């Protein structure tokens, strides 16, 4: 999940997102790139959409190696499900809000805006 930013840059990103100029607010990525040492490796894990403000010049000038990936759910999901089914692990602590399917539009809006601390929504039929 992208970090919450501050200041004029974060506000500008919010306007761009509202206008659908880009889909994400890339606050943490540029800060992490600037913090990376020369010749270092910068890894991005997760899902990002379109960002128009990306410090490519910093990456080039510092000679950074960039690695990316998404979480490999297909590989780990069977093992995680086994632990949950055996009662060894209770994943319910991850859920921040529950919604019925009829409440899905409201639930997606709350998730998108992180309203009321909604960072992981579950929709129950």
C-alpha positions as CSV (number, residue, x, y, z in Angstrom):
1,X,0.0,0.0,0.0
2,X,1.4,3.4,-0.9
3,X,2.4,5.6,2.0
4,X,0.4,8.7,2.8
5,X,2.2,11.8,1.7
6,X,2.2,15.5,2.7
7,X,2.6,18.9,1.1
8,X,1.9,20.3,-2.3
9,X,3.2,17.3,-4.2
10,X,0.7,15.0,-2.5
11,X,-2.1,17.4,-3.2
12,X,-1.1,17.7,-6.8
13,X,-1.0,13.9,-7.1
14,X,-4.5,13.8,-5.6
15,X,-5.8,16.2,-8.2
16,X,-4.2,14.2,-11.0
17,X,-5.8,11.0,-9.6
18,X,-9.2,12.7,-9.4
19,X,-8.8,13.9,-13.0
20,X,-7.7,10.4,-14.0
21,X,-4.4,11.7,-15.4
22,X,-2.7,9.0,-13.4
23,X,-4.0,6.2,-11.2
24,X,-1.6,6.2,-8.2
25,X,0.0,8.5,-5.8
26,X,3.6,7.7,-5.9
27,X,4.8,9.2,-2.7
28,X,7.0,6.4,-1.2
29,X,8.7,5.4,-4.5
30,X,10.6,8.7,-5.3
31,X,11.6,9.1,-1.6
32,X,13.0,5.6,-1.5
33,X,14.9,6.1,-4.8
34,X,16.5,9.3,-3.5
35,X,17.4,7.4,-0.3
36,X,19.1,4.6,-2.2
37,X,22.9,4.5,-2.2
38,X,24.9,4.9,-5.4
39,X,25.2,1.5,-7.2
40,X,22.4,0.1,-5.0
41,X,19.4,-2.0,-5.9
42,X,16.0,-0.6,-5.7
43,X,13.1,-3.1,-5.5
44,X,9.5,-2.4,-6.1
45,X,7.0,-5.0,-4.9
46,X,3.3,-4.7,-5.4
47,X,1.0,-3.2,-7.9
48,X,1.3,0.3,-9.3
49,X,-0.6,1.9,-12.1
50,X,0.3,5.0,-14.1
51,X,2.6,7.5,-12.4
52,X,3.8,10.6,-14.2
53,X,6.3,11.8,-11.7
54,X,9.1,9.3,-11.4
55,X,12.8,10.3,-10.8
56,X,14.4,8.4,-13.6
57,X,17.3,10.8,-13.7
58,X,18.2,9.9,-10.1
59,X,18.1,6.2,-11.0
60,X,20.4,6.9,-13.9
61,X,22.8,9.2,-12.1
62,X,23.2,6.8,-9.1
63,X,23.5,3.7,-11.3
64,X,20.7,1.9,-9.5
65,X,19.5,-1.5,-10.4
66,X,15.7,-1.6,-10.4
67,X,13.9,-4.9,-9.7
68,X,10.1,-5.3,-9.7
69,X,7.6,-8.0,-8.9
70,X,4.2,-8.7,-7.6
71,X,3.5,-11.1,-4.7
72,X,3.4,-14.6,-6.2
73,X,0.1,-15.6,-4.8
74,X,-0.3,-18.7,-6.9
75,X,2.8,-20.1,-5.4
76,X,2.1,-19.4,-1.7
77,X,-1.7,-19.6,-1.5
78,X,-2.1,-23.4,-1.2
79,X,0.3,-23.4,1.8
80,X,-1.4,-20.5,3.4
81,X,-4.8,-22.1,3.0
82,X,-3.6,-25.3,4.6
83,X,-2.4,-23.4,7.7
84,X,-5.7,-21.5,7.9
85,X,-7.8,-24.7,7.5
86,X,-5.7,-26.5,10.2
87,X,-6.4,-23.6,12.6
88,X,-2.7,-22.8,12.8
89,X,-3.3,-19.3,11.5
90,X,-6.3,-17.0,11.8
91,X,-6.3,-14.5,8.9
92,X,-9.3,-12.5,10.1
93,X,-7.0,-10.0,11.8
94,X,-6.2,-8.7,8.3
95,X,-9.8,-7.6,7.6
96,X,-10.5,-4.0,8.4
97,X,-14.1,-3.9,7.1
98,X,-16.8,-6.3,6.0
99,X,-19.5,-5.6,3.4
100,X,-22.3,-7.4,1.8
101,X,-22.3,-7.7,-2.0
102,X,-25.0,-5.1,-2.2
103,X,-22.7,-2.7,-0.4
104,X,-19.9,-3.3,-2.9
105,X,-19.9,0.2,-4.5
106,X,-19.7,1.9,-1.1
107,X,-17.1,-0.6,0.0
108,X,-14.9,0.0,-3.0
109,X,-15.2,3.8,-2.5
110,X,-14.2,3.5,1.2
111,X,-11.3,1.3,0.3
112,X,-10.1,3.7,-2.4
113,X,-10.3,6.7,-0.1
114,X,-9.1,4.7,3.0
115,X,-12.2,6.2,4.8
116,X,-12.6,5.0,8.4
117,X,-9.4,3.0,8.2
118,X,-10.6,0.7,5.5
119,X,-7.4,-0.8,4.0
120,X,-8.6,-4.4,3.5
121,X,-12.2,-5.0,2.7
122,X,-14.0,-8.3,2.5
123,X,-17.3,-8.8,0.6
124,X,-19.6,-11.5,1.9
125,X,-22.4,-13.0,-0.2
